[in-house]
Amino acid sequence: MKKTKILIPIYNDWKSVFRLLEEIDVQLDGWVADVSVVIINDASTEERPINTSLLKNLKSIHIINMKENRGHARCNAAGLKYINKNEDFDYIIIMDGDGEDRPAELGTLLCKSYENPEKVITADRVKRSEGFFFKFCYLVHKYLTFTLAGQSIKFGNYSCLPKFVVNVMIKDAATWSSFSGSLAKTMKKRTSIQSTRGKRYFGPSKMNFINLLKHSLSIIAVFKTTLLIRSILFLIVYLFLVMGSISIITLIPVIGIIFVMLSVIILSKRENMSEFNNSLENISSIDKIK
């Protein structure tokens, strides 16, 4: 029987994650499957409530409590390293803990994995639940990533990784900075399922414009060589075309490209393999709640 670990990063969203566990357990009803959950608690400041739910289908649930808050991407990275080092598994599924990655799609994700054991399965967004402004910003993010990095990335964290893929990703410094960027770089053999973005169980989304911009630039930073080549070529051609009519207006694209290049150079310093290798030292305790 294939063993699957569901990795869930969490920060101050306990009510949502316990609701998620209940829905995952419901989805597993009737399955012949060995599915466990590993929650990475990113140094939450809110007290964790006592979970009284009867979860009969999940084999085990562990909460890895971190000493210092290091962000969503690094929770994913540390979680992959922890599971790879300490758990027996065949697949890892990464999910957000707020309900936006829908448990209803777990069955489709796993079946696709069993059919394609040599490939990563990503949940590609075909429909989103946010408002118009966020959808527009996300569309800009996708086109920006494709234009500057040469990558069409339609997926986020929600994905199913075979064990050999995890072995590759924990050796890539980019995983410490951007999960989706690292996955796109290291794994060309990917297939996907169609995924609808769910609504948060409780409270507003934590993904605002600034966080989305940082997310986008972090992905582009993984492909910084492609960015630098494309940016230099663009600047050469553009400045040649506007040479006779340089003004504040015509210099706006130049300033924009320089801003992106500098931002990417700064963000690329997050790809720190030494920090990644030592990430498990940030664990303060491990709680087994099932």
C-alpha positions in Angstrom: 0.0 0.0 0.0 1.4 3.4 -1.0 2.1 5.7 1.9 1.1 9.4 1.5 2.1 12.3 3.7 0.1 15.5 3.5 2.3 18.5 4.4 0.4 21.6 5.7 2.1 24.8 6.7 0.2 26.9 9.3 0.5 30.3 11.0 -2.2 31.5 13.4 -5.0 29.7 11.6 -5.8 26.8 13.9 -9.5 26.9 13.4 -9.1 26.5 9.6 -6.5 23.7 9.8 -8.7 21.6 12.1 -11.6 22.1 9.7 -9.3 21.1 6.9 -8.4 17.9 8.8 -12.1 17.0 9.2 -12.7 17.5 5.5 -9.7 15.5 4.5 -10.8 12.7 6.8 -14.3 12.7 5.1 -12.7 12.5 1.7 -10.7 9.4 2.7 -13.9 7.5 3.8 -14.0 4.2 1.9 -10.4 4.5 0.6 -7.9 1.8 1.1 -5.1 4.2 1.7 -2.3 5.0 4.2 -2.5 8.8 4.6 -0.9 10.8 7.4 -0.6 14.5 8.0 2.4 16.6 9.0 1.6 20.2 10.1 4.4 22.7 10.2 3.5 25.3 12.8 5.5 28.4 11.8 5.9 29.7 15.4 2.2 30.7 15.7 1.5 33.2 18.5 -2.1 32.0 18.9 -2.7 29.2 21.4 -3.6 26.0 19.7 -7.1 24.8 20.7 -7.8 21.2 21.8 -9.0 19.2 18.8 -12.0 17.1 19.8 -12.8 15.8 16.3 -13.0 12.1 15.7 -10.7 11.5 12.7 -11.0 7.9 11.8 -9.4 7.7 8.4 -6.1 9.6 8.8 -3.4 7.2 10.1 -1.5 9.9 12.1 -1.2 13.6 12.6 2.0 15.3 13.8 2.5 19.0 14.5 6.1 20.2 14.0 6.5 23.4 16.1 9.1 25.8 14.9 11.0 28.2 17.2 11.1 31.1 14.8 8.7 32.3 12.1 10.4 31.9 8.7 7.5 32.2 6.2 5.3 29.9 4.1 7.9 28.8 1.5 10.5 27.9 4.1 7.9 25.9 6.1 7.3 23.8 2.9 11.0 23.4 2.5 11.7 22.4 6.1 8.6 20.1 6.0 10.0 18.3 2.9 13.3 17.8 4.6 11.8 16.6 7.9 9.5 14.0 6.2 12.3 12.8 3.9 14.6 12.3 6.9 12.2 10.9 9.5 9.2 9.3 7.7 8.5 6.3 5.5 6.6 7.6 2.5 5.9 7.2 -1.3 4.2 10.6 -1.9 4.0 14.0 -0.3 1.0 16.2 -1.0 1.5 19.9 -0.1 -1.7 21.8 0.9 -2.4 25.2 2.3 -4.2 25.0 5.6 -7.0 27.5 5.1 -9.3 25.6 2.7 -8.2 27.3 -0.5 -6.7 24.0 -1.6 -9.8 21.9 -1.7 -9.8 18.4 -0.1 -12.4 17.3 -2.7 -9.6 17.2 -5.2 -7.4 14.9 -3.2 -8.8 11.7 -4.8 -8.2 13.1 -8.3 -4.6 14.2 -7.4 -3.7 10.8 -5.9 -5.3 8.8 -8.8 -3.3 10.8 -11.3 -0.2 10.1 -9.3 -0.8 6.4 -9.3 -1.3 6.5 -13.1 1.9 8.6 -13.6 4.4 7.4 -10.9 7.4 9.1 -12.6 5.8 12.5 -12.7 4.9 15.4 -10.4 1.2 16.1 -10.3 0.3 19.8 -9.9 -3.2 21.3 -9.2 -3.4 23.9 -12.0 -5.9 26.7 -11.3 -8.7 27.0 -13.8 -11.0 29.0 -11.6 -10.4 31.4 -8.7 -12.7 32.6 -5.9 -11.2 36.0 -5.2 -12.4 39.5 -6.3 -11.7 41.2 -9.7 -8.7 43.2 -8.4 -6.8 40.1 -7.1 -7.7 38.1 -10.2 -6.2 40.9 -12.3 -3.1 41.0 -10.2 -2.7 37.3 -10.4 -3.0 37.4 -14.2 -0.3 40.1 -14.3 1.8 37.8 -12.1 1.5 34.9 -14.5 2.4 37.0 -17.6 5.2 38.7 -15.8 6.7 35.3 -14.8 6.3 34.0 -18.4 7.8 37.2 -20.0 10.8 37.6 -17.6 11.6 34.0 -16.6 10.2 32.1 -19.6 8.0 29.9 -17.3 4.3 29.4 -17.5 3.5 28.4 -13.9 -0.2 27.8 -13.3 0.2 26.0 -10.0 0.9 27.0 -6.4 1.8 24.7 -3.5 -1.0 22.1 -4.1 0.8 19.2 -5.7 1.7 15.5 -5.3 5.4 14.7 -5.2 6.8 11.2 -5.6 9.7 10.4 -3.2 12.4 10.7 -5.9 11.2 14.3 -6.6 11.5 15.2 -2.9 15.0 13.8 -2.9 15.9 16.2 -5.7 14.1 19.3 -4.2 15.7 19.1 -0.8 19.1 19.4 -2.5 18.1 22.6 -4.4 18.7 25.9 -2.7 15.8 27.4 -4.6 13.3 25.3 -2.6 14.2 27.4 0.4 12.9 30.5 -1.3 10.2 29.4 -3.7 8.5 26.0 -3.8 6.8 26.4 -7.2 9.9 28.1 -8.8 12.1 25.2 -7.6 9.6 22.6 -8.8 9.4 24.2 -12.2 13.2 24.4 -12.5 14.0 20.9 -11.3 11.1 18.8 -12.6 10.2 19.1 -16.3 8.2 15.8 -16.2 4.9 17.2 -14.8 1.3 16.6 -15.4 -1.7 18.2 -13.8 -5.3 18.1 -12.7 -7.7 21.0 -13.0 -8.3 22.8 -9.7 -10.8 25.3 -8.5 -9.5 27.7 -5.8 -11.6 27.2 -2.7 -12.7 29.8 -0.2 -11.0 30.3 3.1 -12.8 28.6 5.9 -12.4 31.5 8.3 -11.1 35.1 8.0 -9.8 37.1 5.0 -7.1 35.8 2.7 -3.5 36.6 3.8 -2.4 36.9 0.1 -2.4 40.7 -0.5 -0.9 42.6 -3.4 2.5 43.0 -1.7 2.7 39.3 -0.8 1.7 38.4 -4.4 4.4 40.7 -5.8 7.0 39.1 -3.5 5.8 35.6 -4.5 6.1 36.5 -8.2 9.6 38.0 -7.8 10.7 35.0 -5.7 9.7 32.7 -8.6 11.5 34.9 -11.2 14.6 34.9 -8.9 14.9 31.1 -9.4 15.4 31.9 -13.1 17.6 34.9 -12.6 20.0 34.1 -15.4 17.1 34.0 -17.9 15.8 37.3 -16.5 19.2 39.1 -16.8 19.7 38.0 -20.4 16.1 39.0 -21.4 16.4 42.3 -19.5 19.7 43.3 -21.0 18.4 42.5 -24.5 15.3 44.5 -23.9 17.2 47.5 -22.6 19.5 47.5 -25.6 16.7 47.3 -28.1 14.4 49.7 -26.3 17.1 52.4 -25.6 18.1 52.2 -29.3 14.5 52.8 -30.4 13.9 55.8 -28.0 17.4 57.3 -28.3 16.1 60.4 -30.1 13.2 61.0 -27.7 14.3 60.2 -24.2 12.1 61.7 -21.5 10.7 60.8 -18.1 7.9 58.9 -19.8 10.1 56.9 -22.1 12.4 56.0 -19.2 9.6 54.4 -17.1 10.0 50.9 -18.7 13.8 51.2 -18.1 13.2 52.1 -14.4 10.7 49.2 -14.1 13.2 46.6 -15.5 16.0 47.9 -13.3 13.7 47.7 -10.3 12.8 44.1 -11.1 16.4 43.1 -11.7 17.5 44.6 -8.3 14.6 43.0 -6.5 15.4 39.6 -8.0 19.1 39.9 -7.1 18.1 40.7 -3.5 15.5 37.9 -3.3 17.9 35.4 -4.8 20.0 35.7 -1.7 17.2 33.8 0.1 18.4 30.7 -1.7 20.7 29.8 1.1 21.6 26.1 1.1 23.3 26.3 4.4 20.1 27.6 6.1 18.1 25.0 4.3 20.4 22.2 5.5 20.1 23.5 9.1 16.4 24.2 8.9 15.4 21.3 11.2 17.4 22.9 14.0 14.5 25.4 14.1 12.2 22.7 15.5 11.3 23.3 19.1 8.9 20.3 19.7 6.8 17.7 17.9 3.2 17.0 19.1 1.4 13.8 18.1 -2.4 14.5 18.1 -3.3 11.2 16.5 
